[in-house]
Amino acid sequence: MNMSVLMATLGSKAQLITLALDCLAQENVRPKEVVVFHTWRDRPETQRALLALKAEFEQNASAPPYRFAELCSDEGALRDVTSPEEVECAFRQMYAEVRAAKLRGEQVHLLISGGRRTLTVFGMAVAQMLFDDEDHLWHLASHPALEASAALHAGPGEWARLIPIPVIPWGRLSPVFDALREVDDPFRAAKRLADLRLREQWDAARIFLLTKVSAAEREVLDLLARDGLNQAEIAARLSLSPRTVESHLRSVYRKAADHWLVEDVNQAQLVRLLAPFYHWSGGIQGKNG
């Protein structure tokens, strides 16, 4: 059973949607529905594109069902997507459509080549917040002559390609992020995500400090990451030689690289990795605190 859907932002180029469908068909992907996001339908450029798509879909017996999703606010259709209010409305609507598709268990192909650049940016944000590994974020590139002609399908010697846009879905980072799909407002979802990420960072730092470092190393780290002392000040505070402090830190760098699964860790990176723990565990104290 085909459970994929193509969603696409539209400016004035109807060919973006039809060429994308042709590219997907070459990969044996035939979406069960096409959803086209667009601004005010009576804008001449938008109207021409919508009419061209309507004619193409209705004349082609093999074309999937389609739906035009006009971006709206409480006052009516958005004439553009440039003001903060317009951007917020467009973001909420795109988020709602993708979220609904994911709740239905559908695979989403999201094409963000058309329309304002703001739609491209927020399309990427929606993908990060809601996509699974099976979903795809696309940009469409085409032969210069094909793009100039505005033809809906490639002719002899012409080409069109879907270019995958790399995206790391937040849901891939931790099972707790699956809860984002329960949130129907993208701004609340983003705030919840930030809280969850901070909590995970705090947990990772806490586990590192409690299980991976020695008591002597922990004393050095407290003064470095919590109190902001440099190595010479740490040595003086703990009555250690600078060489001993440096040896403790080299050991900690190796352990931190292993704990966070990175190639290496330097002092600045270590302080950043531990900052959530020290901040959430009583605040960052001053050098003399």
C-alpha positions as CSV (number, residue, x, y, z in Angstrom):
1,M,0.0,0.0,0.0
2,N,1.4,3.4,-1.0
3,M,1.6,5.6,2.1
4,S,3.7,8.5,0.8
5,V,2.7,12.1,0.2
6,L,4.4,14.9,-1.7
7,M,4.1,18.3,-0.1
8,A,5.6,21.3,-1.9
9,T,5.9,25.0,-1.6
10,L,4.7,26.9,-4.7
11,G,5.7,30.4,-5.9
12,S,5.0,30.9,-9.6
13,K,6.6,27.8,-11.1
14,A,4.1,25.0,-11.5
15,Q,6.8,22.8,-13.1
16,L,8.5,22.3,-9.8
17,I,5.7,20.0,-8.7
18,T,5.2,18.1,-11.9
19,L,9.0,17.6,-12.4
20,A,9.3,16.4,-8.8
21,L,6.5,13.9,-9.4
22,D,8.3,12.7,-12.6
23,C,11.6,12.3,-10.6
24,L,9.8,10.3,-7.9
25,A,8.1,8.1,-10.5
26,Q,11.5,7.2,-11.9
27,E,12.3,5.8,-8.4
28,N,9.0,3.9,-8.4
29,V,7.6,6.3,-5.8
30,R,4.0,7.4,-6.6
31,P,2.5,9.6,-3.8
32,K,-1.0,8.9,-2.9
33,E,-1.6,12.7,-2.6
34,V,0.0,16.0,-3.5
35,V,-0.3,19.0,-1.2
36,V,0.7,22.3,-2.5
37,F,1.4,25.2,-0.1
38,H,0.8,28.6,-1.7
39,T,-0.1,32.2,-0.8
40,W,-3.1,34.3,-2.0
41,R,-4.6,32.3,-4.9
42,D,-5.6,35.5,-6.7
43,R,-2.1,36.8,-7.1
44,P,-1.6,36.6,-10.9
45,E,1.6,34.5,-10.8
46,T,0.1,32.1,-8.3
47,Q,-3.2,31.9,-10.1
48,R,-1.5,30.9,-13.3
49,A,0.6,28.2,-11.6
50,L,-2.4,26.8,-9.8
51,L,-4.5,26.7,-13.0
52,A,-1.6,24.9,-14.8
53,L,-1.4,22.3,-12.1
54,K,-5.1,21.8,-12.0
55,A,-5.3,21.2,-15.7
56,E,-2.3,18.8,-15.6
57,F,-3.7,16.8,-12.7
58,E,-7.2,16.6,-14.1
59,Q,-6.1,15.7,-17.7
60,N,-3.6,13.0,-16.5
61,A,-5.4,9.9,-15.5
62,S,-2.4,8.5,-13.6
63,A,-1.9,11.7,-11.6
64,P,-2.4,11.4,-7.8
65,P,-5.1,13.3,-6.0
66,Y,-4.1,16.9,-5.2
67,R,-5.0,19.6,-2.7
68,F,-4.1,23.3,-2.8
69,A,-3.3,24.5,0.8
70,E,-3.7,28.2,0.7
71,L,-1.7,29.8,3.6
72,C,-4.0,31.9,5.7
73,S,-4.2,33.9,8.9
74,D,-7.4,34.9,10.8
75,E,-7.8,37.8,8.4
76,G,-7.7,35.7,5.3
77,A,-5.2,34.4,2.7
78,L,-1.6,35.6,3.1
79,R,-0.6,38.0,0.3
80,D,3.0,37.3,1.1
81,V,5.3,35.6,3.7
82,T,7.6,38.4,4.8
83,S,6.2,39.9,8.0
84,P,6.7,38.1,11.4
85,E,2.9,37.5,11.5
86,E,2.8,36.0,8.0
87,V,5.8,33.8,8.7
88,E,4.2,32.5,11.9
89,C,1.0,31.6,10.2
90,A,2.8,29.8,7.3
91,F,5.0,27.9,9.8
92,R,2.0,26.8,11.8
93,Q,0.1,25.6,8.7
94,M,3.0,23.7,7.2
95,Y,3.7,22.1,10.6
96,A,0.1,21.0,11.0
97,E,0.0,19.4,7.6
98,V,3.2,17.4,8.0
99,R,2.3,16.5,11.6
100,A,-1.1,15.2,10.4
101,A,0.6,13.1,7.7
102,K,3.0,11.6,10.2
103,L,0.2,10.8,12.6
104,R,-1.4,8.9,9.8
105,G,1.8,6.9,9.3
106,E,2.6,8.4,5.9
107,Q,6.0,8.9,4.4
108,V,6.5,12.6,3.6
109,H,8.4,14.0,0.6
110,L,8.8,17.8,1.2
111,L,9.9,19.9,-1.7
112,I,11.0,23.4,-0.7
113,S,12.2,24.9,-3.9
114,G,9.2,27.1,-4.6
115,G,8.0,30.4,-3.0
116,R,9.7,32.7,-0.6
117,R,13.0,31.8,1.0
118,T,11.2,32.0,4.4
119,L,9.1,29.0,3.4
120,T,12.3,27.1,2.6
121,V,13.7,27.9,6.0
122,F,10.6,26.9,7.9
123,G,10.1,23.8,5.7
124,M,13.6,22.7,6.9
125,A,12.5,23.4,10.5
126,V,9.3,21.4,10.1
127,A,11.4,18.5,8.7
128,Q,13.8,18.6,11.7
129,M,10.9,18.6,14.1
130,L,8.7,15.9,12.6
131,F,10.6,13.7,10.1
132,D,11.5,10.1,10.5
133,D,14.4,8.3,8.8
134,E,12.0,7.4,5.9
135,D,11.0,11.0,5.1
136,H,12.8,13.2,2.5
137,L,13.5,16.9,2.2
138,W,14.1,17.9,-1.4
139,H,15.4,20.7,-3.7
140,L,14.7,20.5,-7.4
141,A,17.3,21.4,-10.0
142,S,16.6,21.3,-13.7
143,H,18.2,21.8,-17.2
144,P,18.5,25.6,-17.9
145,A,16.4,25.3,-21.1
146,L,13.7,23.4,-19.2
147,E,13.6,25.9,-16.4
148,A,13.4,28.8,-18.9
149,S,10.6,27.2,-20.8
150,A,8.4,26.6,-17.7
151,A,7.4,23.3,-19.4
152,L,5.8,20.8,-17.0
153,H,7.8,17.9,-18.1
154,A,11.3,17.5,-19.5
155,G,11.8,17.2,-23.2
156,P,14.6,15.4,-25.2
157,G,18.0,16.2,-23.8
158,E,16.6,18.0,-20.8
159,W,16.8,16.8,-17.2
160,A,15.4,17.4,-13.7
161,R,16.8,16.1,-10.5
162,L,15.6,15.9,-6.9
163,I,18.5,16.9,-4.7
164,P,18.3,15.5,-1.1
165,I,18.8,18.2,1.6
166,P,20.6,16.8,4.6
167,V,18.5,17.0,7.7
168,I,19.0,15.4,11.1
169,P,15.5,14.9,12.5
170,W,15.3,15.7,16.2
171,G,13.3,12.5,16.7
172,R,16.4,10.6,15.7
173,L,18.5,12.0,18.6
174,S,16.5,10.5,21.4
175,P,13.3,8.5,22.0
176,V,11.9,11.2,24.2
177,F,11.6,13.5,21.1
178,D,8.8,11.3,19.8
179,A,6.7,13.3,22.3
180,L,7.0,16.3,20.0
181,R,4.4,14.9,17.7
182,E,1.9,15.2,20.6
183,V,2.4,19.0,20.5
184,D,0.2,20.7,17.8
185,D,1.9,24.1,18.1
186,P,5.4,24.3,16.5
187,F,6.6,27.1,18.8
188,R,5.6,25.1,21.9
189,A,7.2,22.0,20.3
190,A,10.5,24.0,19.8
191,K,10.5,25.1,23.4
192,R,9.8,21.6,24.6
193,L,12.6,20.3,22.4
194,A,15.0,22.9,23.8
195,D,14.2,21.8,27.4
196,L,14.6,18.1,26.4
197,R,18.0,18.7,24.8
198,L,19.2,20.6,27.9
199,R,18.0,17.8,30.1
200,E,19.9,15.3,27.9
201,Q,23.1,17.4,28.0
202,W,22.8,17.7,31.8
203,D,22.4,13.9,32.1
204,A,25.4,13.2,29.9
205,A,27.6,15.6,31.8
206,R,26.3,14.3,35.2
207,I,27.0,10.7,34.2
208,F,30.5,11.6,33.0
209,L,31.4,13.4,36.2
210,L,30.0,10.7,38.5
211,T,31.3,7.6,36.7
212,K,34.2,8.5,34.4
213,V,36.6,10.8,36.3
214,S,38.6,10.3,39.5
215,A,38.1,12.4,42.6
216,A,41.3,14.3,41.9
217,E,40.2,15.0,38.3
218,R,36.8,16.1,39.5
219,E,38.4,18.7,41.8
220,V,40.2,20.1,38.8
221,L,37.0,20.1,36.7
222,D,35.0,21.9,39.3
223,L,37.4,24.7,39.4
224,L,37.8,24.8,35.6
225,A,34.2,24.5,34.4
226,R,32.3,25.7,37.4
227,D,34.5,28.5,38.7
228,G,36.2,29.5,35.5
229,L,39.8,29.3,36.8
230,N,42.7,28.8,34.5
231,Q,45.3,26.0,34.9
232,A,47.7,28.2,36.9
233,E,45.0,29.3,39.3
234,I,43.7,25.7,39.7
235,A,47.3,24.6,40.6
236,A,47.6,27.3,43.2
237,R,44.1,26.6,44.7
238,L,44.7,22.8,45.0
239,S,48.4,23.1,45.9
240,L,49.4,21.1,42.9
241,S,52.1,21.6,40.3
242,P,51.0,22.9,36.9
243,R,52.3,19.7,35.4
244,T,49.9,17.7,37.6
245,V,46.9,19.8,36.6
246,E,47.8,19.4,33.0
247,S,48.1,15.6,33.4
248,H,44.7,15.5,35.0
249,L,43.2,17.5,32.1
250,R,44.8,15.3,29.5
251,S,43.3,12.3,31.1
252,V,39.9,13.9,31.3
253,Y,40.1,15.0,27.6
254,R,40.6,11.3,26.6
255,K,37.8,10.1,28.8
256,A,35.5,12.9,27.5
257,A,36.2,12.0,23.8
258,D,35.3,8.4,24.6
259,H,32.1,9.4,26.6
260,W,30.7,11.7,23.9
261,L,32.0,9.6,21.0
262,V,34.1,12.2,19.3
263,E,37.6,12.1,18.0
264,D,39.1,14.4,20.5
265,V,38.2,17.1,23.1
266,N,40.1,20.3,24.0
267,Q,39.6,22.5,27.1
268,A,37.1,24.9,25.5
269,Q,35.0,22.0,24.2
270,L,35.1,20.3,27.6
271,V,33.9,23.4,29.4
272,R,31.0,23.7,26.9
273,L,30.0,20.0,27.4
274,L,30.0,20.3,31.2
275,A,28.3,23.8,31.3
276,P,24.7,22.4,31.5
277,F,25.5,20.4,34.6
278,Y,27.2,23.1,36.5
279,H,24.6,25.7,35.4
280,W,21.6,23.5,36.5
281,S,23.4,22.3,39.6
282,G,23.6,25.6,41.5
283,G,24.7,28.1,38.9
284,I,28.0,29.1,37.6
285,Q,30.0,30.6,40.4
286,G,32.6,33.3,40.1
287,K,36.3,32.7,40.6
288,N,36.1,33.6,44.2
289,G,32.8,31.9,44.9
